[in-house]
Structures are given as C-alpha cells and as structure tokens.
Amino acid sequence: MQNTVNPAPDSQPLAESKFSGMRFPARRDLQYNHAGGVWNAFDPLTRQSVRIGSLEKAILASLDGKMLLATVARKLVRDGISSSTQAVFSAAEHLVASGLLQVDTAGNSGAGRQKRSTTGNALPALRAAQQTLGRLVVWQVRGVNPERLLAWLAPRSDMFFSRRAVLVWCLLMFITGIAICLGFHRFCVAVSEEGGTLLAASPLTSGSEAVWGGGLLVLLFLMTRAIHELSHAVVCERHSVRCPDIGLLFILFAPCVYCDVTESWRLPKRRERAAVAAAGMYAELIVATLAAWVWLLTLPSLWNTIALQLMLICSVSTILINANPLMRFDGYYILADWLDEVRLRAKADHLLSEAVVSLVLGLPRQETYDSRELHSHTSRTHYGRFLLVFSAAGLVYRCMLALAISAAVVLLFRGWELVWVGRLMGGLILFSWWGIPMLGFGSKLLTTARLSGRVSRLFLFSIGLTLIVLTLPIPTRRFGSGWVQAESSQRVFATADAQLVKCYAADGQQVAAGQPLFRLASPDAAAELVHHVTNCRSNQIQLEQARRQRNRYARDVDLESYETRLRAVEQQKEASLKRMEKLEIVAGQAGLLIAAVCPPAPDLSQWNSGSEEGPLPGDEEVWTQPRQLGRTVSRGELLATICSRGNIAVVPLSDEQLADVAEGTRCKIHAPNESASVTTARVTRVVELNTQLGRTGVTGASLPKQYSGADSNLRYAAIVKLPSASDAWPIESPIQVVFHTQSVSLFDLARNLLRRHLRFLAS
C-alpha cells in the first residue's frame, strides 16, 4: 500500500526544517517483498513490517549516510520519482516514525542539531515514560522457541485448519448455536445462577471440592489461552512463517500466554494474514462448541458447571474482547489485514491529530491519501472519514478501559489493605493512558502553532476549552442497595395457644378480604365452651321450674336471682363462642399471602402422620406447609403477612447519599432475578429507617444483614414506588439502585473541596 503522499501544507515546513539538513545511515539489512503495487519492508532489528510505496523504497535505496536528505530529495525530483521535495520530506517523516530510518547524530551538522532542538525532545521522553508506566500493569516473561514443536504439529493439524475441516467446524458451531437457542431459558437460568460467579461460590460445590474445582477452572483458562496462541503459531507454520517465541504475560497479576507472529505480515495475501489473525478465536470457538455439548448432555454437577463456564470463557469473552478492533487484539489485526494496513492505528491517529490541529489552528488541511493507496476502495474521502471515526472510537474506548483498569487496581489493593498503593497505581495508569498522550499532542500542537504563527489563536482556544471543561455539567450517580416490600401489609397472628389443624391458603397465594386462612383447635377452649353451654342449659331449666312453681302453686318465688345467674352464664357462653370463632383465622385485607418461617419442631412425633414426609436438609419451614398440621402454636405467634398488590423499594442511605438523594430523584432499579429486571422510577419520599414504614411488611427472613443489625449507621431510607410491572418481584428480594443525582461541574467539585479543607483548617 502506497504510504507516500502529498502532506498537508501545515506539515510541510515542519518536515523540511526537521530533515532537510540531516544525514541518515543506509539500511541494507531491510528485507522487501513486493505485492500488489506496494512494498512490505521487514526490519530484522525490531521484527516489524511496514507497508511502503515506491517513493519510500527509492529513499531507502538512495541513502548512504553521507548525502543530506535535501540532496537526496533534489535527486529524486530530477529522476522523476517524486513530484516535489516536500513529498520526500513527508515520506522521510513517515519512515522515521515507523522506525525504518534512524537519525545519524554523529554525522549531522550542528545546524541540524540546532534545528532539531527547536522541536524539543518532549515526545520521545513522554513515550519512554509511557512504556515505563505500562510495565506496572503488564509484565512479559519470554518463553521458548517453539519451532520444533510447530514443525511437528503443523502437518497433523489438518483436522482443524484444512479448508474442509474449517467448513465442518463452522457448521458444527452453527448447529450448536441453534441448540443453545432452543434451550435458551435453561441457559439464562444457568448463567444467572452459576455462570456469573466463581466456581468456588457455586451452590453445587462446597469445601475441598470447591477449591479443587476453582483450581481446575483456572487451569482450564490457562489451557484455552495456550490453545489460542498456539493456533496462531500453527497457522503461521502452515504458511511457512516463523514464530520464534511463545511466553507468558502477566496483566494485573493475571497470567496469560502470548505468541509472537509479527512475521505474518510478510505474507503477500490478505486472506493468509487474516487466517493467522483469526486462528486463535477459531480455536477457542471449537473449545466452546465441545464444552457446550458437554453442558447440554449432562445433569447439573461439577463438570456441568465447568463446561458452562468454559463455554462462556471461550465464546462470549472471546467475541467481546479478542474480536474488538478498537484494541490490538485479533479483531484489530483482521481489520488491518482486510484494509491492507500494517500500521492502521498509527495512520488513523495521525490523521485524527492532523485534523484536530488544522481545526484548532485554522490551517487548511489536504487529503493525505491518493488513489494509489485505496486499491479496491471507491472513495478516498470515505476511507479518510472511516479512519477518523476509527481513531476517535478507539480513543474513547481506551479512555474508558483505562478508567476500568484503574478501578480494578484500586479494588484489588483495597482487598489487600493497601488502599494508597492501589490509588497510586491507578493514578499512574490514568496518567499513562490519558495524561501522556494529551501532553504529547499538546507539544505537537504548540510546535505547529509556533511554526505557523498561530500561538495567539491557540492561547484563546485553550482558554475557551478550559472554561468549557470547568463549567460542563458532569452527571453524577449514587449507588445503593435495598429490598422490596409491600406498600401496605397486615400481619396474621395466632389467636390462642392451640393446635394448627387446617391451612386454607398456600404461600404466595392471592387472598380476598374475609377469606379463611388458618383453623386452630384448642381442647381447653372447646371444654370451656361445653361447660358454659351445659351450665347455661342448667340455669334455663332452673328458671323454668321457678316460673312453673310460681304460676301453678302461687308461691312467692324470686325469679330475678335466676335471671341474673342465667344472664351471667350466657355472657360466659358468648365469650367462649367468640374465642372459638377466633380459632378460624381470616384475612383482614386482600393481597398476597406470605407465610412466616416457623421454628423447628422440638420432636419429630409432632409431624402429622397423614401429611407429607418431614423436611429435607436446607428446606425453609413455613406455617402453610401441610406437614406443619398438628403442631402447637402460641398465642401472638406470627403465622403470615398479607401484602398489598403494590410494591415499594426501601433503600437505606448513608449520610453522603442523604445529601444528594431527595424526593423526586430519578433512579434505576435492578432486581437480580432470573430475568434480570430493570425498571426506572423516582424517589417518593425519604423517611427514617426505624419508623413503622421502614420495617412494615417484612418478616426479616431474607433482609440483608447490614440492614437488620441494631448497630447499623444507616438511619434514613429512600422510598421508591415501584411500577406495576414489578409486582411479580418477590417480597424481601434484594435490589441494586442507581440514583441519578443532580449534575455538577469540575468547578463546583473544586470549590466544594476547597471549602471543606478551608473549614477544616479554620476549625
């Protein structure tokens, strides 16, 4: 691909001032391959390949370490190889940036050194600092030369890498994907319960089995990484390309295998280079396919869990990470092969920086790609726009990735009780990924402004950009956790010391007001009722006899005493009847019945012989289960809770959150259930957590421990009325909440920080 182009007018004076008076040593060690009108230059010192055009090839052939670059430029113009000396200087700048040309400091004149000093040595120093800081995150351990192993493996890999084998494996991957889609519900449930956690925390494993399973999963992860890199090397060997090194990389203390396939750029065909780049992902997808069938054909067990997580590692993570073209992974190299660009990111970043420089300084910008570079591309304008978008997307992605890595480093060292070390390393990572590139671009922008006489414009632009950054509103978020409870509820208690003989409703059933729920039996209450009924009947007979004696024999009988005793006995009878009626417990309101957890039975003989078998280990016992019939309950014991249809979310707030969360604050609520439900609502009100509203309707069975303790420092809670779509969420289920609080600016943050420190100093 032709890399020699007519540079933009603003870059021509800079290129000429840097290189016109310099001498460059001859590079007789470079190896060239000609393919498709361009040259592939392989540097054996750095083992890097660079696509160059005819002009760059002529420059490299003409340099002998004695002639000045200006002399070489005039010679190439006379020979008709270049249209202008400026094109030669721009091509030389590209060769220096790619490492094919090195400045001969001993042979250059003092004037040349003086000219070079005007541009400063900031950029090389910044690049060196960035590489040094990068070693804090990534350590490389060089391995062995695998050429003998690859020479043995390559002829025996036809069952994976031949054309027919690739088609068969791709067909099998497609069939496996269909099988997973047919059982997608099972897959989602398995991922939510097991795939998102470490194997050691899986409910299917415990004790030494969990430790052994976790170690096995780590070993399988390293094996898949090794298979990934070894596949790159095998495909290189199949195309007669050297792979001189396979070793280990430690990224944030996590081991990973690497393979040096730099020489694959010497392959003349794009299809062959793309095959090398895609071989690792292809091999991992084969492993994922085999693991998927193990998971599909086995019952829940340790090996079933390992197969599921291995399938996720080799499929989802491979596609999301390795296939991402915004980082220098397999996806990037496949895209570079397709575009036939060796230095795709460098070229795109250079184009973006030139565009920004031209925009900021108001300099005219000329297209830097001619039609000879595009080959099959129909429009160089579209190609240039694609490179601009690619560079901008990669810049944003790298910024977000740096932030995520810094947060991971801070959390990692926080777990080791080394908070300040984690913060220091996180800050160094951000400075390496954000600060150094910004300083380098600022140095380039300042140098160009000085050469073009646009320093005042740059100064005004810097002031305006600073004001915009300081006053730009930054969205802020506050994170919290809580639980779901009913908006209103009524508790159902046992009305007497009695025996549970009947349960009319099941746990989780919707009940109506007045519907019977439980029936109790009390022998003492029944005997008391029989006694009062008998006594009432006896007093009625006595009263009738007294009336007959008075009416028949005209005796003076005092009936008032008989009537008084009868009324007293009837009142006792009515009280006994009411106590018996209370043994039939009914619902006081309509809603969802949530059975209370009952205490363990003191004796297995209390289980009703006519009910189901006793509890299994780990089962949660509630009063609505048929096997609880026959058990004795105490007066005032909680049997169930009736919750209204509408739900609310209770989110305890810390003092810092309380200052930002208020009534009307918008929030996003995530319930970690099977469907991973997410809903958006607003805070209804903020109340004290120890009020009746803060605890009404929950039994405490599944509340998070940090909220149920008496020593909790969380005294307030945000109440969020949940929409009707969340009525299916289980009561007392935990939730995660993100509060979208009021936006602030960097100026506000700095002012508040300064105000707090000044108040501290004043006090």
C-alpha positions in Angstrom: 0.0 0.0 0.0 1.4 3.4 -1.0 2.3 5.4 2.0 4.0 8.3 0.3 1.5 11.1 -0.1 1.4 14.8 -0.5 1.4 16.2 3.0 -0.9 18.9 4.3 0.5 22.4 3.8 0.9 23.0 7.5 3.1 19.9 7.9 5.5 20.7 5.1 7.5 23.5 6.8 7.9 21.3 9.9 9.0 18.3 7.9 11.6 20.3 5.9 13.0 22.0 9.0 13.5 18.7 10.7 15.0 16.6 8.0 16.4 18.7 5.2 19.9 19.1 6.9 20.2 15.6 8.2 22.1 12.5 7.1 20.6 9.1 7.5 22.6 5.8 7.5 21.9 3.2 4.9 19.6 0.3 5.8 21.0 -2.6 3.8 19.5 -5.1 6.3 15.9 -4.4 5.4 14.1 -7.3 3.6 11.5 -6.4 0.9 8.5 -8.2 -0.5 6.6 -6.8 -3.5 2.9 -7.4 -3.6 0.1 -5.5 -5.3 2.0 -2.4 -6.2 3.4 -1.8 -2.7 6.4 -3.0 -0.8 6.5 -4.8 2.5 9.7 -3.8 4.4 10.7 -6.2 7.2 13.1 -4.8 9.8 15.1 -7.7 11.4 16.2 -5.5 14.3 12.7 -4.7 15.5 11.0 -7.6 13.7 8.3 -5.2 12.5 6.8 -4.9 9.0 5.8 -1.7 7.3 4.0 -1.1 4.1 5.8 1.5 1.9 5.4 2.9 -1.5 7.7 3.4 -4.4 8.9 6.8 -3.1 9.8 5.4 0.3 11.6 2.4 -1.4 13.6 4.9 -3.5 14.5 7.0 -0.4 15.8 3.9 1.4 17.8 2.8 -1.6 19.4 6.3 -2.1 20.5 7.0 1.5 24.2 6.1 2.1 24.9 8.0 5.4 26.9 10.7 3.5 24.3 12.7 1.5 22.0 15.2 3.1 18.3 14.4 2.8 17.8 17.6 0.8 20.4 16.4 -1.7 18.5 13.1 -2.0 15.2 14.9 -2.4 16.6 17.0 -5.3 18.0 13.9 -7.0 14.6 12.0 -6.8 12.8 15.1 -8.2 15.3 15.2 -11.1 14.8 11.5 -11.8 11.0 11.9 -11.9 10.4 9.6 -8.9 8.9 12.4 -6.8 6.9 15.5 -7.8 8.4 17.8 -5.1 11.0 17.9 -2.3 8.2 18.4 0.2 6.8 14.9 -0.7 10.3 13.4 0.0 10.4 15.2 3.4 7.0 13.9 4.3 7.9 10.4 3.2 11.1 10.6 5.3 9.0 11.7 8.3 6.8 8.6 7.9 9.9 6.3 7.6 11.4 7.8 10.9 8.0 7.4 12.7 7.8 3.7 11.5 11.4 3.1 12.7 12.9 2.2 9.3 15.1 5.4 9.4 17.3 6.4 12.3 19.0 9.8 12.7 22.7 9.6 12.5 23.5 12.1 15.3 27.3 11.8 14.8 27.2 12.7 11.1 24.7 15.5 11.3 25.8 19.1 11.4 25.5 21.4 14.3 22.9 23.4 12.4 20.9 20.3 12.0 21.1 19.6 15.7 20.1 23.2 16.4 17.1 22.9 14.2 16.1 19.6 15.8 16.3 21.2 19.3 13.6 23.7 18.3 11.1 20.9 18.2 12.3 19.6 21.6 12.7 16.2 23.0 9.4 16.0 24.8 7.8 13.4 22.7 10.5 10.7 23.0 10.7 11.3 26.7 6.9 11.0 27.1 6.8 7.8 25.0 9.6 6.3 27.3 7.6 7.3 30.4 4.5 5.7 29.0 6.3 2.5 28.3 7.8 2.5 31.8 4.4 3.1 33.4 2.9 0.4 31.1 5.3 -2.1 32.7 3.4 -1.6 36.0 0.4 -3.3 34.5 1.9 -5.8 32.1 5.0 -8.0 32.7 6.4 -10.2 29.9 8.2 -13.4 30.5 9.9 -14.7 27.4 9.4 -18.4 26.7 11.0 -21.0 24.5 11.4 -21.2 20.7 8.6 -23.4 19.6 9.7 -24.1 16.0 10.4 -27.8 16.5 7.0 -28.3 18.2 5.3 -26.3 15.4 7.1 -28.3 12.7 5.6 -31.4 14.3 2.1 -30.0 14.9 1.5 -28.2 11.6 1.3 -31.3 9.3 -1.0 -33.0 11.9 -3.5 -30.1 12.2 -5.5 -30.8 9.0 -8.5 -31.9 11.1 -8.8 -28.4 12.4 -7.2 -26.0 9.9 -7.7 -27.5 6.4 -10.3 -25.9 4.3 -12.7 -28.8 4.6 -12.2 -29.0 8.4 -12.9 -25.3 8.8 -16.2 -25.7 6.9 -17.2 -28.7 9.0 -16.3 -27.0 12.3 -18.2 -23.8 11.3 -21.2 -25.9 10.5 -21.0 -27.6 13.9 -20.7 -24.2 15.6 -23.9 -23.1 13.8 -25.7 -26.2 14.9 -24.5 -25.7 18.5 -25.8 -22.2 18.5 -29.2 -23.4 17.4 -29.2 -26.0 20.2 -28.3 -23.3 22.7 -31.1 -21.0 21.4 -33.7 -23.8 21.7 -32.7 -24.2 25.4 -32.2 -20.5 25.9 -34.3 -20.4 29.1 -32.1 -23.1 30.7 -29.0 -21.2 29.5 -30.2 -17.9 31.0 -31.1 -19.6 34.4 -27.7 -21.4 34.5 -25.8 -18.2 33.6 -27.6 -16.2 36.3 -27.1 -18.8 39.0 -23.7 -20.2 38.1 -22.1 -18.6 35.2 -21.8 -15.2 36.8 -20.0 -16.5 39.9 -16.7 -18.2 40.6 -16.9 -21.9 40.8 -15.9 -21.9 44.4 -19.0 -20.0 45.2 -21.3 -22.3 43.2 -24.1 -23.9 45.2 -23.2 -27.2 43.6 -19.8 -27.3 45.3 -18.5 -26.9 48.8 -15.4 -27.4 50.8 -12.4 -29.1 49.2 -14.5 -29.9 46.1 -15.0 -26.1 45.6 -11.2 -25.4 46.0 -10.4 -28.2 43.6 -13.0 -27.1 41.1 -11.8 -23.5 41.3 -8.2 -24.5 40.6 -9.3 -26.7 37.8 -11.2 -23.8 36.2 -8.0 -21.6 36.4 -6.0 -24.3 34.8 -8.6 -24.7 32.0 -8.5 -20.9 31.5 -4.7 -21.0 31.0 -5.0 -24.0 28.7 -7.5 -22.2 26.5 -5.2 -19.2 26.3 -2.4 -21.5 25.3 -4.6 -23.2 22.7 -5.5 -19.7 21.4 -1.9 -18.6 20.9 -0.7 -22.0 19.7 -3.3 -21.9 17.0 -1.8 -18.6 15.7 1.6 -20.2 15.6 0.4 -23.4 13.9 -1.3 -21.4 11.1 1.9 -19.4 10.7 3.9 -22.6 10.3 1.4 -23.9 7.8 2.1 -20.7 5.7 5.9 -21.1 6.2 6.2 -18.1 8.5 8.5 -18.2 11.6 7.1 -18.0 15.1 10.2 -17.5 17.3 8.7 -17.0 20.7 5.9 -18.2 23.0 5.8 -16.9 26.6 3.8 -15.5 29.4 2.2 -12.1 30.0 1.1 -11.0 33.5 -1.7 -8.4 33.2 -2.7 -7.1 36.6 -1.1 -10.2 38.1 -3.3 -12.5 35.9 -1.2 -14.9 33.8 -1.8 -15.0 30.0 0.0 -16.7 27.2 1.4 -14.8 24.2 2.8 -15.7 20.8 5.0 -13.6 18.5 3.6 -13.9 15.0 4.9 -10.5 13.8 6.4 -12.0 10.7 3.0 -13.0 9.4 2.9 -9.5 7.8 5.4 -10.9 5.3 2.6 -13.0 3.8 1.7 -11.4 0.4 -2.1 -12.3 0.5 -4.6 -10.7 2.8 -6.5 -13.9 3.2 -3.4 -15.7 4.6 -2.7 -12.9 7.1 -6.4 -12.8 8.1 -6.3 -16.6 8.7 -3.3 -16.2 11.1 -5.1 -13.4 13.0 -8.4 -15.3 13.2 -6.9 -18.7 14.1 -6.9 -18.1 17.9 -10.6 -17.1 18.1 -11.5 -20.0 15.7 -9.7 -22.5 18.1 -11.4 -21.1 21.1 -14.8 -21.4 19.4 -14.0 -25.1 18.8 -13.4 -25.5 22.5 -16.6 -23.6 23.3 -18.5 -25.9 20.9 -17.2 -29.0 22.7 -17.9 -27.6 26.1 -21.5 -26.6 25.0 -22.3 -30.2 24.1 -20.9 -31.4 27.4 -23.2 -28.9 29.2 -26.2 -29.8 27.1 -25.8 -33.6 27.6 -25.0 -33.6 31.4 -27.1 -33.1 34.5 -26.2 -30.3 37.0 -22.9 -31.2 38.6 -19.4 -30.0 39.0 -18.4 -31.0 35.4 -21.6 -29.4 34.1 -20.7 -26.1 35.8 -17.1 -26.3 34.5 -18.4 -26.9 30.9 -20.8 -23.9 31.2 -18.1 -21.5 32.4 -15.6 -22.8 29.8 -18.2 -22.3 27.1 -18.7 -18.7 28.3 -14.9 -18.0 28.5 -14.2 -19.3 25.0 -17.2 -17.8 23.3 -18.7 -14.6 24.8 -15.4 -13.3 26.2 -13.6 -14.2 23.0 -16.1 -12.3 20.8 -16.3 -9.3 23.1 -12.5 -8.9 23.7 -10.5 -10.6 21.0 -12.9 -9.6 18.2 -12.9 -6.0 19.3 -11.0 -4.0 16.6 -10.5 -1.0 18.9 -7.7 -2.7 20.8 -4.7 -4.5 19.5 -6.2 -8.0 19.6 -7.2 -10.4 16.9 -10.1 -8.2 15.6 -7.8 -5.3 15.0 -5.3 -7.3 13.0 -8.1 -8.9 10.9 -9.4 -5.4 10.1 -5.8 -4.3 9.3 -5.4 -7.3 7.0 -8.6 -6.5 5.3 -7.6 -2.9 4.7 -4.0 -4.0 3.9 -2.7 -1.5 6.5 0.3 -2.6 8.7 0.1 0.5 11.0 -3.6 1.0 10.9 -4.0 2.7 14.3 -0.9 4.9 13.9 -2.2 6.0 10.5 -5.7 6.7 11.8 -4.4 8.5 14.9 -2.1 10.6 12.8 -5.0 11.6 10.5 -7.1 12.5 13.5 -4.4 14.6 15.1 -3.7 16.4 11.9 -7.5 17.1 11.6 -7.7 18.5 15.1 -4.5 20.6 14.6 -6.0 22.1 11.4 -9.3 22.7 13.2 -7.8 24.4 16.2 -5.2 26.5 14.4 -7.4 27.2 11.4 -4.9 25.8 8.9 -6.0 24.4 5.6 -6.0 20.6 5.5 -5.3 18.5 2.4 -6.4 14.9 1.9 -3.4 12.7 2.7 -4.4 9.6 0.7 -4.2 9.4 -3.0 -6.0 6.9 -5.3 -3.0 4.6 -5.4 -3.4 3.8 -1.7 -7.0 2.8 -1.9 -6.8 -0.1 -4.5 -10.3 -1.5 -4.1 -11.8 1.4 -2.1 -14.1 3.5 -4.1 -13.7 6.8 -2.4 -10.7 8.2 -0.5 -12.9 10.7 1.2 -15.0 7.9 2.7 -11.8 6.0 3.6 -10.4 9.0 5.4 -13.7 9.5 7.3 -13.6 5.9 8.3 -10.1 6.3 9.7 -11.2 9.4 11.6 -14.2 7.5 13.1 -12.0 4.5 13.9 -9.4 6.6 15.7 -12.0 8.6 17.7 -13.8 5.4 18.7 -10.5 3.8 19.7 -9.6 6.9 21.7 -12.9 6.8 23.7 -12.7 3.1 24.2 -9.1 3.3 25.5 -10.1 6.1 27.9 -13.0 4.0 29.3 -10.8 0.9 29.5 -8.1 2.9 31.4 -10.7 4.0 33.9 -12.0 0.5 34.4 -8.5 -0.9 34.8 -7.6 1.8 37.3 -10.8 1.0 39.3 -9.9 -2.7 39.2 -6.4 -2.0 40.5 -7.8 0.1 43.4 -10.3 -2.6 44.4 -7.6 -5.3 44.1 -5.2 -3.4 46.5 -8.1 -2.5 48.8 -8.7 -6.1 49.4 -5.1 -6.4 50.5 -5.5 -3.5 52.8 -3.1 -1.4 50.6 -5.6 1.4 49.6 -2.9 4.1 49.0 -0.8 1.8 46.8 -3.8 1.0 44.7 -4.7 4.6 44.3 -1.2 5.5 43.4 -1.0 2.7 40.7 -4.5 3.7 39.4 -3.4 7.3 39.1 -0.2 6.2 37.3 -2.3 4.1 34.9 -4.6 7.1 34.1 -1.6 9.3 33.7 0.0 6.8 31.3 -3.2 6.3 29.2 -4.6 9.8 29.4 -2.0 12.3 30.6 1.0 11.3 28.5 -0.9 11.2 25.1 -2.5 14.6 26.0 0.9 16.1 26.8 2.3 14.7 23.6 -0.5 16.1 21.5 -0.2 19.4 23.3 3.6 19.5 22.5 2.8 18.9 18.8 0.1 21.5 18.8 2.3 24.1 20.4 5.2 23.3 17.9 2.9 23.6 14.9 1.4 26.9 16.3 4.9 28.4 16.7 6.0 27.4 13.1 2.8 28.7 11.6 2.5 31.8 13.7 -0.8 30.8 15.3 0.2 31.0 19.0 -2.4 33.6 19.9 -5.2 31.5 18.3 -4.0 28.5 20.3 -4.0 30.6 23.5 -7.6 31.8 23.0 -8.7 28.3 22.1 -7.0 26.9 25.3 -8.8 29.4 27.5 -12.1 28.7 25.9 -11.6 24.9 26.2 -10.6 25.3 29.8 -13.8 27.3 30.6 -16.0 24.8 28.8 -14.4 21.8 30.7 -14.7 23.5 34.1 -18.4 24.5 33.6 -19.5 21.4 31.7 -22.1 19.6 33.8 -21.0 16.1 34.8 -23.7 13.5 35.5 -23.3 12.1 39.0 -24.5 8.8 40.3 -25.1 7.4 43.7 -25.2 3.6 44.2 -27.2 1.8 46.9 -28.9 -1.5 47.7 -32.1 -2.3 49.5 -35.1 -4.6 49.3 -38.6 -4.9 48.0 -41.6 -4.7 50.4 -45.3 -4.2 50.1 -46.7 -0.7 50.1 -49.1 -1.8 52.9 -49.3 -5.0 54.9 -51.2 -6.8 57.7 -49.7 -9.4 59.9 -51.7 -12.6 60.8 -51.1 -13.9 64.4 -52.2 -17.0 66.3 -55.2 -16.0 68.4 -54.7 -18.6 71.1 -52.4 -21.4 72.4 -53.8 -24.0 70.1 -53.1 -26.7 67.6 -52.9 -26.0 63.8 -55.4 -28.3 62.1 -56.2 -26.7 58.8 -54.5 -24.3 56.3 -56.8 -22.9 53.6 -54.2 -20.9 51.5 -50.7 -21.5 50.2 -47.6 -19.4 50.5 -47.6 -16.7 47.7 -51.4 -17.0 47.0 -53.6 -14.0 46.4 -56.3 -13.9 49.1 -59.5 -11.9 49.4 -60.7 -9.9 52.4 -62.6 -12.3 54.8 -61.2 -15.5 53.2 -60.3 -18.2 55.8 -56.6 -18.7 56.2 -55.9 -21.0 59.2 -58.0 -23.1 61.6 -56.8 -23.8 65.1 -58.1 -26.3 67.6 -57.9 -25.7 71.4 -59.2 -28.6 73.7 -59.3 -26.2 76.6 -61.4 -23.7 74.7 -63.7 -26.5 73.5 -64.1 -27.9 77.0 -64.8 -24.4 78.3 -67.5 -23.9 75.7 -69.1 -27.2 76.6 -69.0 -26.3 80.3 -70.7 -22.9 79.6 -73.3 -24.4 77.3 -74.2 -27.1 79.9 -74.2 -24.5 82.7 -76.4 -22.2 80.6 -78.9 -25.0 79.9 -79.0 -25.9 83.6 -79.8 -22.4 84.6 -82.5 -22.2 81.9 -84.1 -25.3 83.4 -83.9 -23.9 86.9 -85.5 -20.7 85.7 -88.4 -22.6 84.0 -89.0 -24.6 87.2 -89.2 -21.5 89.3 -91.7 -19.9 86.9 -93.9 -23.1 87.0 -93.9 -23.2 90.8 -94.9 -19.5 90.9 -97.7 -19.9 88.3 -99.1 -23.3 89.4 -98.8 -23.2 93.1 -98.9 -19.4 93.6 -95.7 -19.4 95.5 -93.7 -16.3 96.1 -90.6 -17.2 94.1 -87.8 -14.6 93.4 -87.1 -15.0 89.6 -84.7 -12.1 89.5 -81.8 -14.2 91.0 -82.4 -17.0 88.5 -82.4 -14.5 85.6 -79.3 -12.8 86.8 -77.4 -16.1 87.0 -78.7 -17.0 83.6 -77.5 -13.8 82.0 -74.1 -14.2 83.5 -73.8 -17.7 82.3 -75.0 -16.7 78.8 -72.3 -13.9 78.7 -69.7 -16.5 79.5 -71.1 -18.7 76.8 -70.9 -15.9 74.2 -67.3 -15.1 75.2 -66.4 -18.8 74.7 -68.2 -18.8 71.3 -66.2 -15.7 70.3 -63.0 -17.4 71.4 -63.9 -20.4 69.3 -64.7 -18.2 66.3 -61.3 -16.6 66.6 -59.7 -20.0 66.1 -60.9 -19.7 62.5 -58.4 -17.0 61.3 -59.5 -15.0 58.2 -57.8 -12.4 56.0 -58.3 -8.8 57.1 -57.5 -7.4 53.7 -56.9 -8.5 50.2 -53.4 -9.1 49.0 -50.5 -11.6 48.7 -50.1 -14.1 51.5 -46.5 -14.6 52.7 -46.2 -17.4 55.2 -43.9 -16.8 58.2 -41.0 -19.0 59.0 -41.9 -21.4 61.8 -39.5 -22.6 64.4 -38.1 -26.1 64.1 -40.2 -28.9 65.6 -38.9 -30.0 69.0 -40.0 -33.6 68.4 -40.4 -35.5 65.1 -43.5 -37.1 66.6 -45.3 -33.8 66.1 -45.4 -34.3 62.4 -48.9 -35.2 61.3 -48.8 -38.9 60.2 -51.3 -38.2 57.5 -49.3 -35.4 55.9 -46.2 -35.5 53.7 -42.8 -36.6 54.9 -40.6 -34.5 57.1 -38.4 -31.6 56.0 -35.3 -32.2 53.9 -32.0 -30.6 55.0 -31.8 -27.0 54.0 -35.6 -26.6 53.5 -37.2 -23.5 54.9 -40.2 -24.3 57.1 -43.3 -22.1 56.9 -46.7 -22.4 58.5 -48.6 -23.0 55.3 -46.9 -26.3 54.5 -49.1 -29.4 55.0 -46.5 -31.1 57.2 -47.0 -28.3 59.8 -50.5 -29.5 60.6 -50.8 -30.8 64.1 -48.1 -28.5 65.5 -48.8 -26.3 68.5 -48.7 -22.5 68.1 -48.5 -19.9 70.9 -50.8 -17.0 71.2 -49.5 -14.0 69.3 -47.1 -16.1 67.2 -46.7 -14.7 63.6 -48.2 -17.1 61.0 -48.2 -15.0 57.9 -48.2 -11.5 56.4 -50.8 -10.2 53.8 -49.1 -7.7 51.5 -50.9 -5.3 49.2 -50.5 -5.6 45.4 -48.4 -2.5 45.0 -44.7 -2.7 46.0 -42.2 -0.2 47.2 -38.4 -0.3 47.3 -36.6 0.6 50.6 -33.1 1.8 50.0 -31.1 2.8 53.2 -29.0 5.9 52.7 -25.7 6.9 54.1 -25.0 10.5 55.2 -23.2 11.3 52.0 -26.1 9.8 49.9 -28.6 11.7 52.0 -27.2 15.0 50.9 -27.8 14.2 47.2 -30.9 12.0 47.2 -34.2 13.8 47.7 -37.9 13.4 46.8 -38.2 13.2 43.0 -34.7 11.9 42.3 -34.7 9.6 39.3 -33.3 6.2 39.9 -32.8 2.9 38.1 -33.6 -0.3 40.0 -32.1 -3.7 39.1 -33.5 -6.9 40.6 -31.1 -9.8 40.3 -33.8 -12.4 39.4 -33.9 -14.8 36.5 -34.9 -12.1 34.0 -32.5 -9.5 35.4 -35.4 -7.0 35.6 -34.5 -3.3 35.4 -37.1 -0.5 36.0 -36.9 3.3 36.2 -38.8 5.2 38.9 -38.5 8.3 41.2 -38.0 8.6 44.9 -41.3 9.1 46.6 -40.0 10.3 49.9 -37.1 9.9 52.4 -38.1 8.6 55.9 -36.3 7.4 59.0 -35.4 3.8 58.7 -36.6 2.9 62.2 -40.2 4.2 61.6 -43.1 1.9 61.0 -42.9 2.4 57.3 -39.2 1.4 57.2 -40.0 -2.0 58.7 -43.6 -2.7 57.9 -44.4 -5.8 56.0 -41.1 -7.6 56.2 -40.5 -10.7 58.3 -36.8 -10.3 58.4 -36.2 -13.7 56.9 -34.2 -12.6 53.9 -33.2 -9.0 54.7 -29.5 -8.1 54.0 -27.6 -8.5 57.2 -26.2 -5.0 57.0 -29.7 -3.5 57.4 -31.1 -5.8 60.1 -28.4 -5.2 62.7 -29.0 -2.9 65.5 -25.6 -1.3 65.2 -26.2 -0.1 61.6 -25.2 3.5 61.0 -27.9 3.9 58.2 -30.7 5.9 59.8 -32.6 7.0 56.7 -34.0 5.3 53.7 -35.4 6.4 50.3 -38.9 5.0 49.5 -39.5 4.4 45.8 -42.9 3.5 44.5 -42.4 0.6 42.0 -44.4 0.5 38.8 -47.0 -2.3 38.3 -44.6 -4.2 36.1 -42.5 -5.0 39.2 -45.5 -6.6 41.2 -44.0 -10.0 40.3 -40.8 -9.3 42.2 -40.6 -11.4 45.4 -41.2 -9.5 48.6 -38.0 -9.0 50.6 -35.9 -9.7 47.5 -32.6 -7.7 47.4 -32.2 -4.9 44.7 -29.5 -2.7 43.4 -30.3 1.0 42.9 -28.5 3.8 40.9 -29.7 7.3 41.8 -29.3 9.9 39.0 -28.5 12.9 41.2 -28.0 16.5 40.2 -25.2 17.1 37.8 -22.1 19.1 38.9 -19.2 20.7 37.2 -15.4 20.4 37.8 -15.6 24.0 39.1 -18.2 23.0 41.7 -16.2 20.0 42.8 -13.0 22.1 43.2 -15.0 24.8 45.1 -16.6 22.3 47.5 -13.2 20.5 48.0 -11.5 23.8 48.8 -14.4 24.9 51.1 -14.2 21.7 53.1 -10.4 22.0 53.5 -10.6 25.6 54.5 -13.3 24.8 57.0 -11.1 22.1 58.4 -8.2 24.4 58.7 -10.3 27.1 60.3 -11.6 24.7 62.9 
